[in-house]
Amino acid sequence: MIDLHMLDGLSPLHGEERIAFLEKLTNINVAAVDGSDLATIIVAAVLYVLTFMFMCYVWYNHDYQPIRAKTVKLCTIMYVAGLMWMVGDFQMNGLVELTGAWKSCRVWVVWVRILSSYIYSGMLMIRFYALERIFNQSKPYKGRAMYIPAICLVVVLLAYCLSCQFVEGKYITEYFDYAQICIVDDRFRYASIGLMWVPWTVVLVLAVRLRNIQSTFNERYESLVICILAYTILIKTTVIHATHPFYIFEKSYRQSETLIDAVCSCMIILLMLGYPTYQCMFRRDEYEKEWVQKLRKDGVVKKYSGNLQVGSASGYSQMDGSTFNSPPKTNYFEKDPIDTIHMSVNTHMSANFITQPTVAHRRPAVEFSALHMDSVISLDGSADTNPGYPWQII
């Protein structure tokens, strides 16, 4: 291969001369950037615009219990990372002419394309870890259990990207103005792909361990499809980079690489939030009641150390570290539909006692600690059966 450093200082090539030089350099038929590449960019952008509209609807209905039970904040981080990933693909996959800001190869390849794809897979890995801790280990996901994995992920990603930033360009990627191309070092290419396999492998292992999750949250099926989509991206990227190192000059490869990344990354987010959002749109109240009944039938509430609040539309105990320790564990019930009485029942491991009655809202409610579910069967059969379930990981 020609040492492009020897050509520094020469006037840049253009048009047919540039294409002829690139064909001599790569020994393949080089396809120039044209309208079909622009169409690919538009299609990928439309996918993310539609996903953005979907995310706006999700946040607008964030108080809907089945939606709030999902990891909406984490999915939002994944969306932003996926958007950066897509823009990085435009540059790294050769869908744009490298002029102006696009010439900053290291910024686009390391800090946009690679970092964002790691953040995307890392957030999914943390989500699966949270489910593993809650369902399989029967431990709460808060405090150190929540922050340590996130901090470790940030430290590893920053260490890798910073090391790539300060290493000499020829060992990472650099721009050559003579041919107007970015050349990525093979060692950096394979190291980055190898690192990408780590979070996706962890996701696969955790998905296998979570295969017996109760069906309330559809995690069993979602995990299976998510792994299929994730490994579609991973295997595709690995194979293309290994067999076609100059794929950016071949139209079919660079366009398919970009579109598959965009489609799969959007579908994973839609899959995680789609079902409860669909039900919110067309069967809002009916599905919420069915969801609550299924919640109780599956008995998954015993997996949590937070509170189950029945009859509260806004009282959620979130597992995000900030509001996990919710108000004191009490029981409220309505004895008479006309004269509503508010009774506070403090449940403890050692003793149960009833504090003085106070006037309550007319909406009946029952709230009890998940740690004592076995000891609390029913306080009033006529009580409201529509709980605000405290199941949100991030």
C-alpha positions, 0 to 999 in steps of 0.5 A, a space after each residue: 500500500 502507498 505511504 500517503 504521508 509521502 504525498 503530504 503537501 501536494 494539491 488534493 485530487 478531485 473527480 475522476 483523478 481521485 477515483 482512479 487514485 483510490 482504485 489503485 490504492 485499494 485494488 477495488 472498484 471505487 463508487 463515488 458518493 452520490 444521490 443514493 448515499 444521500 437517500 440512505 442518510 434521509 431514510 436513517 434520519 427519518 427513522 430517528 425522527 419517528 423514534 423521537 416522536 415516539 419518545 416524546 409520546 412516551 414522556 408525555 404519558 410517563 405517569 401511565 403505570 405500565 410505561 413508567 414501569 419500563 426504563 424510560 430514562 435509560 431508553 432516552 440515553 440509548 436514543 441519544 447515543 443511537 442518534 450520535 451513532 447514526 451521525 458517526 456512521 455517516 462519516 465513518 462509513 463514507 456517505 459524505 464527502 470529507 470536507 469542512 468539519 467532516 475532516 476531523 477523523 479522530 473526533 467522528 470515529 472515536 468520540 462520536 461513532 465508537 463511543 456512542 455505540 459503546 454507550 448504547 450497548 453499555 446502557 442495555 447491559 446495565 438494564 439487564 444487570 438491574 433485572 438480573 439483580 432484582 429477579 434472580 438475586 432478589 436484591 434491590 437495585 439502588 445505592 452502590 449496586 446502581 452507581 458502581 456499574 455505571 461509574 465503571 462503565 464511564 471510567 472504562 469508556 473514557 480511558 479507552 477514548 482518551 488513550 485513543 486521543 493521545 496516541 499518534 494518529 497513524 495508530 488510530 485514524 488520520 485524514 489525508 488531504 491528497 486523497 480526501 480520505 480517513 485511514 483507520 489503522 487495522 489494530 485500532 479497528 480490531 481492538 474496537 470491534 473486540 471491545 464491542 463484543 464485551 457488553 453484547 456478550 454480557 447482555 446475552 449471558 444475562 438474557 439467558 439467565 433472565 429467561 424465566 422472568 414472569 410474563 408481566 413485563 414481557 422481558 423474556 421475549 423482549 430479551 430474545 429479540 433484543 439479542 437477535 437485533 444486537 448480534 445482527 449489528 455485531 456480526 455484520 460489523 465484524 464480518 464487513 470490517 474483517 473481509 472488506 476493510 475498504 467497504 466505505 468505497 463500495 456503495 452496497 456495503 457502506 449503505 447497508 452498514 448504515 441502514 442496519 445500524 439505524 434500523 436495529 438500534 431504533 427497533 431495540 428502543 421501540 421494542 422495550 417501550 412499544 407494547 405498553 405505549 400501544 396499549 396506552 394509545 388504544 386501551 389505556 384504562 382497560 390495559 392498566 387494570 389487566 396489567 395490575 391484575 397480572 402483576 399480582 397473579 405473577 407475584 413479581 412484587 415479592 422481588 422488590 424491596 420498595 413499596 406497592 401503593 394501591 390506589 395512588 395515581 402518582 405515588 411511585 417508588 422509583 429505583 433510581 437511587 434518589 426516590 427509592 426510599 419512599 414515605 413510611 410503609 402504611 396501610 390505608 383502607 375505606 370502611 364506609 363509602 360515605 364516611 371515609 376513614 383513613 387508618 394508618 397501619 405500620 407494619 414492622 418485622 417485629 410487631 404490627 400496630 395501628 395508629 390513630 385514625 385520620 380523615 382521608 381522601 375519598 379514594 380508597 387505597 392500600 399500601 404495604 411493604 413488599 417485605 411483608 406481602 405474605 402477612 398482608 392478605 386483604 384489608 377490604 375487599 371493596 378497596 380500589 384495585 388499581 395500584 401505582 406499581 413501583 417498578 422503574 429501574 432508571 
